[in-house]
Amino acid sequence: MDIIKITQLAFDALRERKVRSILTILMVTTGTSLLIAVNGLTTGFLAFADKQFSMLAPNVIFVSPAPTQSSGLGGGPPPAPKIVLTSVVADRIKNLPAVSDVIPNYTGTITIESRGKVQNARVFAQDVTKIYSIAPGIEFEEGSIISNNQSSIIISERIARPPGDAVPFATIGQTVVVKYSYVDEDGEKVTNSRTLVVRGIFKLTGNPTIDGAAIIHPDVANMLMNKKSRYDGIVVLARNSDLVEEVEDGIRRLYGNDIGITSSKVILTTIRQFIGGITTFLFSIAVISLIVGAIGIITTLYTSVLERTREIGILKAIGAQNKHILMLFLMEALIIGSIGAVVGIPLGMAGGDLLSNLAPGNREAPPDARSRPLYTVEDITRVCALSIGLSAASGLYPSFRASRLDPIVALGRL
């Protein structure tokens, strides 16, 4: 009995029990599609995160005031920073041997008025001419002028042309009014405003924080937002990426744990660890689903052995050997696993794309700034091999049991 004949007999046996075979194949298909979707979504998100952080220079370190641990509990006021970031702190950090430059900044939320419309925007106030030192991958629209002018403002493409609006909110060379409101020491609400000229528009990056932001001169922000020369953060540039840890250690020696220090590399590593944990959990669920399918194969084939005792006896009586019976039932398991894998792979890819499109962040983002599932040949091959291999392994016991049937006993059950 050759392999072609065995395959034909296996297909015939599965067709005779259509409903049971289809349900078993569906179990394998479900597990395979889940594995493909989880792998694709995870790989795509990590690639998206890599792309986002690749926009930042590898030698960038972010310094922020670290809050105290003991305050702000029980509904009290928010924790106060132990270190106030001032020009003195910036100068001390800049004097470290491995530091090439420091870029202090203010942050906050402002309102921008233009053409009778108002938008809220995250503002980053820093020396605009050093933007490429922090984010060398950022791109500006044609006509943008990057200068450290106190009367200028640089806005994102999303602010300039809000999605769904036919008329631009602002264009290069146009004046806008920026406002900031706060409560002063007397409990009175104060609103400061300043008229600025749009000197540049930067293209979307895919980072929602940056894509909804504006950049203004730090002196303007200091007065507008009443910062009193207390920075919200300091961007520290190491002389090269190999010196980042040395710079971090130097800052830590100066201020201990009273100051917050992080880098793009640390952030990306944290994201990878977090996503890795979630992926392991989801992957486990998908594997369990595949194992359920494998149990279904065992049940299906074991029941088939009991139902086909007469057929097995006849096959052995006309010359079929134990290995032929073993191969017959193993072939049925392989066919179930193969069909489940072949159907499950495209279903998983379609499901991953659907979930990605339904994600709120992706729906709002432009096409080139969305996280998309990424399906690699290695992942698809691995999942396919796992599905077929597990299916084949599930067929071992029923196949072995069928091959060991005594033909006389089998024929005696007619």
RODO-2510 file (C-alpha; in nm, 4 decimals, decimal comma):
residues 414
     n   res          X          Y          Z
     1     m     0,0000     0,0000     0,0000
     2     d     0,1683     0,3207    -0,1165
     3     i     0,1409     0,6711     0,0308
     4     i    -0,1002     0,7889    -0,2399
     5     k    -0,3460     0,5084    -0,1633
     6     i    -0,3163     0,5753     0,2096
     7     t    -0,3878     0,9453     0,1508
     8     q    -0,6950     0,8630    -0,0599
     9     l    -0,8294     0,6294     0,2080
    10     a    -0,7685     0,8951     0,4748
    11     f    -0,9607     1,1580     0,2762
    12     d    -1,2450     0,9113     0,2167
    13     a    -1,2649     0,8350     0,5889
    14     l    -1,2833     1,2053     0,6778
    15     r    -1,5498     1,2676     0,4140
    16     e    -1,7637     0,9865     0,5549
    17     r    -1,7697     1,1696     0,8884
    18     k    -1,8044     1,5256     0,7572
    19     v    -1,9554     1,7004     1,0574
    20     r    -1,7112     1,5529     1,3068
    21     s    -1,4150     1,6213     1,0784
    22     i    -1,5200     1,9822     1,0119
    23     l    -1,5658     2,0547     1,3832
    24     t    -1,2218     1,9095     1,4594
    25     i    -1,0645     2,1145     1,1809
    26     l    -1,2353     2,4259     1,3215
    27     m    -1,0682     2,3646     1,6580
    28     v    -0,7257     2,3540     1,4941
    29     t    -0,8134     2,6551     1,2770
    30     t    -0,9100     2,8598     1,5838
    31     g    -0,5836     2,7881     1,7626
    32     t    -0,3759     2,8568     1,4518
    33     s    -0,5530     3,1851     1,3743
    34     l    -0,5104     3,3044     1,7331
    35     l    -0,1375     3,2303     1,7239
    36     i    -0,0965     3,4120     1,3918
    37     a    -0,2962     3,7157     1,5084
    38     v    -0,1096     3,7450     1,8407
    39     n     0,2317     3,7115     1,6744
    40     g     0,1418     3,9577     1,3994
    41     l     0,0015     4,2225     1,6332
    42     t     0,2968     4,1937     1,8715
    43     t     0,5612     4,2037     1,5987
    44     g     0,3860     4,4971     1,4320
    45     f     0,3577     4,6967     1,7523
    46     l     0,7229     4,6418     1,8430
    47     a     0,8257     4,7492     1,4920
    48     f     0,6064     5,0577     1,5334
    49     a     0,7670     5,1362     1,8709
    50     d     1,1143     5,0930     1,7206
    51     k     1,0187     5,3325     1,4424
    52     q     0,8915     5,5919     1,6890
    53     f     1,1984     5,5813     1,9103
    54     s     1,4318     5,5760     1,6117
    55     m     1,3226     5,9379     1,5601
    56     l     1,4994     6,0228     1,8843
    57     a     1,8750     6,0520     1,8908
    58     p     2,0309     5,7532     2,0734
    59     n     2,2353     5,9845     2,2971
    60     v     1,9306     6,1616     2,4452
    61     i     1,8575     6,1497     2,8191
    62     f     1,5455     6,3003     2,9768
    63     v     1,5734     6,4603     3,3193
    64     s     1,2677     6,5508     3,5261
    65     p     1,1967     6,6432     3,8892
    66     a     1,1215     6,3261     4,0863
    67     p     0,8196     6,3453     4,3233
    68     t     0,8520     6,2507     4,6885
    69     q     0,7203     5,9135     4,8018
    70     s     0,5411     6,0202     5,1195
    71     s     0,3197     6,3062     5,0087
    72     g     0,0022     6,3164     4,8100
    73     l    -0,1621     6,0190     4,9860
    74     g    -0,5129     5,9945     5,1203
    75     g    -0,6567     6,2529     4,8842
    76     g    -0,4035     6,5213     4,9783
    77     p    -0,2217     6,7546     4,7425
    78     p    -0,0080     6,6035     4,4659
    79     p     0,3508     6,5204     4,5546
    80     a     0,5975     6,8067     4,5264
    81     p     0,9272     6,7624     4,3433
    82     k     1,2352     6,7224     4,5596
    83     i     1,4490     6,9006     4,3020
    84     v     1,3439     7,2193     4,1246
    85     l     1,4955     7,2263     3,7789
    86     t     1,6555     7,5655     3,7235
    87     s     1,9385     7,7050     3,5144
    88     v     2,1752     7,6170     3,8006
    89     v     2,0827     7,2486     3,7743
    90     a     2,1118     7,2643     3,3947
    91     d     2,4592     7,4191     3,4173
    92     r     2,5819     7,1597     3,6681
    93     i     2,4676     6,8780     3,4416
    94     k     2,6204     7,0465     3,1369
    95     n     2,9584     7,0561     3,3115
    96     l     2,9722     6,6762     3,3335
    97     p     3,2596     6,5460     3,1145
    98     a     3,0455     6,3182     2,8949
    99     v     2,7715     6,5784     2,8285
   100     s     2,7777     6,7722     2,5022
   101     d     2,4723     6,9925     2,5613
   102     v     2,1593     7,0436     2,7698
   103     i     1,8226     7,1704     2,6434
   104     p     1,5910     7,2919     2,9227
   105     n     1,2213     7,3012     2,8429
   106     y     0,8800     7,3999     2,9710
   107     t     0,5662     7,1994     2,8995
   108     g     0,1966     7,2606     2,9407
   109     t    -0,1368     7,2794     2,7619
   110     i    -0,2288     7,5973     2,5774
   111     t    -0,5149     7,7104     2,3562
   112     i    -0,4467     7,8362     2,0057
   113     e    -0,6929     8,0727     1,8366
   114     s    -0,6923     8,1108     1,4599
   115     r    -0,9545     8,2120     1,2044
   116     g    -1,2291     8,2104     1,4641
   117     k    -1,1494     7,8576     1,5817
   118     v    -0,9798     7,7290     1,8952
   119     q    -0,7642     7,4233     1,9564
   120     n    -0,5990     7,2855     2,2672
   121     a    -0,2383     7,1830     2,2182
   122     r     0,0474     7,0399     2,4163
   123     v     0,3294     7,2935     2,4138
   124     f     0,7013     7,2204     2,4271
   125     a     0,9063     7,5313     2,4911
   126     q     1,2741     7,4947     2,4086
   127     d     1,5463     7,6180     2,1771
   128     v     1,3894     7,5279     1,8420
   129     t     1,7224     7,5272     1,6592
   130     k     1,8248     7,2204     1,8634
   131     i     1,5232     7,0125     1,7657
   132     y     1,7323     6,7987     1,5294
   133     s     1,9702     6,7140     1,8134
   134     i     1,6786     6,5511     1,9962
   135     a     1,4751     6,4149     1,7049
   136     p     1,6886     6,3910     1,3898
   137     g     1,4067     6,2074     1,2122
   138     i     1,1525     6,4889     1,2373
   139     e     1,0466     6,6421     0,9052
   140     f     0,9107     6,9889     0,8295
   141     e     0,6889     7,1073     0,5483
   142     e     0,8326     7,3179     0,2715
   143     g     0,8548     7,6843     0,3668
   144     s     0,9188     7,6205     0,7353
   145     i     1,1760     7,8456     0,8989
   146     i     1,3443     7,6955     1,2040
   147     s     1,4709     7,9901     1,4066
   148     n     1,4895     8,0679     1,7766
   149     n     1,2632     8,3722     1,7432
   150     q     1,0451     8,4757     2,0363
   151     s     0,7596     8,5758     1,8063
   152     s     0,7421     8,2394     1,6271
   153     i     0,5526     7,9179     1,6879
   154     i     0,5927     7,5806     1,5208
   155     i     0,2877     7,3565     1,5051
   156     s     0,2165     7,0011     1,3974
   157     e     0,0454     6,9066     1,0754
   158     r    -0,2541     6,7842     1,2754
   159     i    -0,3011     7,1274     1,4352
   160     a    -0,2496     7,3075     1,1061
   161     r    -0,4941     7,0849     0,9202
   162     p    -0,7310     6,9076     1,1606
   163     p    -0,8724     6,5807     1,0221
   164     g    -1,2099     6,6371     0,8597
   165     d    -1,1725     7,0139     0,8212
   166     a    -1,1782     7,1465     0,4664
   167     v    -1,0153     7,4774     0,5628
   168     p    -0,6697     7,4797     0,7295
   169     f    -0,6613     7,5979     1,0881
   170     a    -0,3330     7,7816     1,0310
   171     t    -0,0705     7,8219     0,7601
   172     i     0,2946     7,9265     0,7539
   173     g     0,3280     8,3032     0,7953
   174     q    -0,0097     8,3427     0,9652
   175     t    -0,0527     8,4960     1,3106
   176     v    -0,2247     8,3030     1,5891
   177     v    -0,3105     8,3865     1,9487
   178     v    -0,1935     8,1483     2,2198
   179     k    -0,3478     8,1573     2,5665
   180     y    -0,2733     7,9962     2,8990
   181     s    -0,4857     8,0071     3,2146
   182     y    -0,3765     7,9382     3,5711
   183     v    -0,4733     8,0252     3,9289
   184     d    -0,2375     8,2673     4,1025
   185     e    -0,1329     8,2777     4,4670
   186     d    -0,4413     8,4823     4,5580
   187     g    -0,6742     8,2217     4,4127
   188     e    -0,7605     8,4359     4,1123
   189     k    -0,7801     8,2900     3,7646
   190     v    -0,5316     8,4551     3,5317
   191     t    -0,5257     8,4206     3,1530
   192     n    -0,2164     8,5273     2,9641
   193     s    -0,2067     8,5578     2,5870
   194     r     0,0516     8,6186     2,3196
   195     t     0,0293     8,6727     1,9438
   196     l     0,2774     8,4580     1,7517
   197     v     0,3572     8,3881     1,3878
   198     v     0,3497     8,0341     1,2509
   199     r     0,7028     7,9802     1,1186
   200     g     0,6943     7,6073     1,0657
   201     i     0,4759     7,2979     1,0407
   202     f     0,6233     6,9565     1,1171
   203     k     0,4895     6,6384     0,9629
   204     l     0,3117     6,3672     1,1564
   205     t     0,5351     6,1246     1,3421
   206     g     0,2799     5,8677     1,4588
   207     n     0,3353     5,9697     1,8215
   208     p     0,0038     6,1217     1,9430
   209     t     0,1778     6,3409     2,2011
   210     i     0,4110     6,4983     1,9473
   211     d     0,1539     6,5091     1,6676
   212     g    -0,0748     6,7295     1,8764
   213     a     0,1980     6,9649     1,9971
   214     a     0,3351     7,3118     1,9341
   215     i     0,6852     7,4481     1,9976
   216     i     0,7514     7,8014     2,1214
   217     h     1,0470     7,9953     2,2599
   218     p     1,1241     7,9110     2,6253
   219     d     1,1271     8,2770     2,7346
   220     v     0,7779     8,3229     2,5914
   221     a     0,6539     8,0105     2,7706
   222     n     0,8148     8,1204     3,0964
   223     m     0,6099     8,4409     3,0981
   224     l     0,2972     8,2993     2,9366
   225     m     0,2642     8,0052     3,1767
   226     n     0,4118     8,1816     3,4825
   227     k     0,6816     7,9180     3,5215
   228     k     0,9103     8,1469     3,7243
   229     s     1,2157     7,9998     3,5479
   230     r     1,1451     7,6528     3,6865
   231     y     1,1878     7,4016     3,4079
   232     d     0,9588     7,1032     3,3608
   233     g     1,2398     6,8988     3,2132
   234     i     1,5923     6,9033     3,0770
   235     v     1,7044     6,7120     2,7704
   236     v     2,0648     6,6028     2,8149
   237     l     2,2777     6,5078     2,5150
   238     a     2,5645     6,2679     2,5774
   239     r     2,8702     6,3071     2,3543
   240     n     2,7788     5,9724     2,1965
   241     s     2,5376     5,6865     2,2632
   242     d     2,8066     5,4794     2,4369
   243     l     2,8326     5,7432     2,7100
   244     v     2,4620     5,7488     2,8032
   245     e     2,5091     5,5295     3,1107
   246     e     2,8099     5,7350     3,2198
   247     v     2,6017     6,0527     3,1975
   248     e     2,3172     5,8910     3,3922
   249     d     2,5616     5,7846     3,6642
   250     g     2,7063     6,1358     3,6755
   251     i     2,3628     6,2957     3,7192
   252     r     2,2760     6,0378     3,9838
   253     r     2,5935     6,1237     4,1749
   254     l     2,4919     6,4898     4,1729
   255     y     2,1294     6,4488     4,2802
   256     g     2,0786     6,0871     4,3862
   257     n     1,7212     5,9626     4,3608
   258     d     1,5802     6,3136     4,3978
   259     i     1,5751     6,3547     4,0220
   260     g     1,4127     6,1529     3,7439
   261     i     1,6379     6,0122     3,4711
   262     t     1,5389     5,8096     3,1682
   263     s     1,6465     5,7535     2,8096
   264     s     1,4826     5,6402     2,4879
   265     k     1,6664     5,3089     2,5182
   266     v     1,5269     5,2486     2,8672
   267     i     1,1747     5,3431     2,7573
   268     l     1,1916     5,1091     2,4588
   269     t     1,3270     4,8267     2,6756
   270     t     1,0421     4,8771     2,9232
   271     i     0,7862     4,8718     2,6425
   272     r     0,9407     4,5543     2,5022
   273     q     0,9277     4,3850     2,8438
   274     f     0,5662     4,4910     2,8961
   275     i     0,4575     4,3759     2,5507
   276     g     0,6575     4,0565     2,5977
   277     g     0,4607     3,9756     2,9139
   278     i     0,1266     4,0384     2,7455
   279     t     0,2357     3,8381     2,4418
   280     t     0,3326     3,5410     2,6577
   281     f    -0,0098     3,5485     2,8229
   282     l    -0,1995     3,5734     2,4933
   283     f     0,0268     3,3159     2,3299
   284     s    -0,0507     3,0752     2,6144
   285     i    -0,4237     3,1197     2,5538
   286     a    -0,3740     3,0536     2,1829
   287     v    -0,1669     2,7412     2,2533
   288     i    -0,4359     2,6160     2,4925
   289     s    -0,6870     2,6628     2,2121
   290     l    -0,4613     2,4598     1,9844
   291     i    -0,4279     2,1901     2,2516
   292     v    -0,8078     2,1737     2,2703
   293     g    -0,8005     2,1115     1,8970
   294     a    -0,5433     1,8365     1,9511
   295     i    -0,7688     1,6730     2,2092
   296     g    -1,0470     1,6941     1,9530
   297     i    -0,8261     1,5058     1,7065
   298     i    -0,7586     1,2337     1,9644
   299     t    -1,1306     1,2003     2,0355
   300     t    -1,2231     1,1990     1,6673
   301     l    -0,9662     0,9380     1,5674
   302     y    -1,0253     0,7203     1,8731
   303     t    -1,3981     0,7162     1,7974
   304     s    -1,3142     0,6442     1,4349
   305     v    -1,1042     0,3447     1,5383
   306     l    -1,3954     0,2025     1,7360
   307     e    -1,6364     0,2611     1,4483
   308     r    -1,4033     0,1182     1,1848
   309     t    -1,2979    -0,2000     1,3620
   310     r    -1,4551    -0,4050     1,0829
   311     e    -1,2772    -0,2024     0,8142
   312     i    -0,9431    -0,2435     0,9914
   313     g    -0,9993    -0,6189     1,0160
   314     i    -1,0773    -0,6446     0,6456
   315     l    -0,7708    -0,4390     0,5502
   316     k    -0,5478    -0,6646     0,7577
   317     a    -0,7139    -0,9746     0,6183
   318     i    -0,6296    -0,8702     0,2608
   319     g    -0,2662    -0,8012     0,3440
   320     a    -0,2394    -0,4587     0,5088
   321     q     0,0384    -0,4491     0,7656
   322     n     0,0394    -0,2757     1,1039
   323     k     0,2485     0,0090     0,9614
   324     h    -0,0097     0,0706     0,6888
   325     i    -0,2920     0,1030     0,9443
   326     l    -0,0700     0,3271     1,1566
   327     m     0,0070     0,5487     0,8567
   328     l    -0,3616     0,5619     0,7583
   329     f    -0,4770     0,7122     1,0870
   330     l    -0,1703     0,9322     1,1161
   331     m    -0,2484     1,0650     0,7693
   332     e    -0,5982     1,1586     0,8861
   333     a    -0,4463     1,3555     1,1747
   334     l    -0,1997     1,5241     0,9383
   335     i    -0,4786     1,6190     0,6975
   336     i    -0,6833     1,7716     0,9809
   337     g    -0,3801     1,9656     1,1061
   338     s    -0,2764     2,0784     0,7580
   339     i    -0,6226     2,2025     0,6624
   340     g    -0,6572     2,3759     0,9995
   341     a    -0,3201     2,5476     0,9520
   342     v    -0,3827     2,6466     0,5894
   343     v    -0,7231     2,7949     0,6740
   344     g    -0,6160     2,9385     1,0105
   345     i    -0,3184     3,1366     0,8793
   346     p    -0,5140     3,3714     0,6465
   347     l    -0,7979     3,3934     0,9004
   348     g    -0,5488     3,4944     1,1697
   349     m    -0,3944     3,7564     0,9419
   350     a    -0,7380     3,8956     0,8578
   351     g    -0,8337     3,8953     1,2259
   352     g    -0,5136     4,0760     1,3217
   353     d    -0,5759     4,3430     1,0581
   354     l    -0,9362     4,3821     1,1754
   355     l    -0,8351     4,4232     1,5402
   356     s    -0,5684     4,6736     1,4387
   357     n    -0,8197     4,8799     1,2415
   358     l    -1,0690     4,8749     1,5301
   359     a    -0,8136     5,0046     1,7822
   360     p    -0,9126     5,3635     1,8817
   361     g    -0,5621     5,5038     1,8352
   362     n    -0,5309     5,3552     1,4871
   363     r    -0,8729     5,4757     1,3756
   364     e    -0,7816     5,8352     1,4565
   365     a    -0,4263     5,8260     1,3222
   366     p    -0,3396     5,8862     0,9558
   367     p    -0,2495     5,5746     0,7525
   368     d     0,1271     5,6305     0,7732
   369     a     0,1166     5,6757     1,1517
   370     r    -0,0637     5,3559     1,2488
   371     s     0,0579     5,0394     1,4128
   372     r     0,0036     4,7558     1,1667
   373     p     0,0340     4,3803     1,2244
   374     l     0,3546     4,2384     1,0830
   375     y     0,3602     3,8769     0,9692
   376     t     0,7039     3,7286     0,9142
   377     v     0,7851     3,4095     0,7257
   378     e     0,9541     3,2748     1,0384
   379     d     0,6439     3,3256     1,2551
   380     i     0,4089     3,1773     0,9958
   381     t     0,6370     2,8755     0,9452
   382     r     0,6688     2,8250     1,3207
   383     v     0,2924     2,8374     1,3790
   384     c     0,2239     2,6109     1,0817
   385     a     0,4781     2,3557     1,2048
   386     l     0,3332     2,3716     1,5572
   387     s    -0,0224     2,3159     1,4332
   388     i     0,0657     2,0247     1,2058
   389     g     0,3143     1,8741     1,4522
   390     l     0,0694     1,8872     1,7423
   391     s    -0,2013     1,7362     1,5224
   392     a     0,0293     1,4519     1,4183
   393     a     0,1291     1,3897     1,7799
   394     s    -0,2385     1,3779     1,8760
   395     g    -0,2970     1,1030     1,6221
   396     l    -0,0224     0,8766     1,7558
   397     y    -0,2220     0,6950     2,0236
   398     p    -0,5359     0,6267     1,8149
   399     s    -0,3144     0,5233     1,5213
   400     f    -0,1081     0,2881     1,7365
   401     r    -0,4222     0,1371     1,8876
   402     a    -0,5706     0,0811     1,5418
   403     s    -0,2510    -0,0800     1,4115
   404     r    -0,2419    -0,3274     1,7031
   405     l    -0,5922    -0,4618     1,6474
   406     d    -0,5996    -0,8375     1,5916
   407     p    -0,7685    -0,9008     1,2546
   408     i    -0,9443    -1,2137     1,3870
   409     v    -1,0863    -1,0194     1,6829
   410     a    -1,1770    -0,7275     1,4548
   411     l    -1,3585    -0,9513     1,2049
   412     g    -1,5267    -1,1315     1,4918
   413     r    -1,7112    -0,8068     1,5758
   414     l    -1,9009    -0,8039     1,2444
***
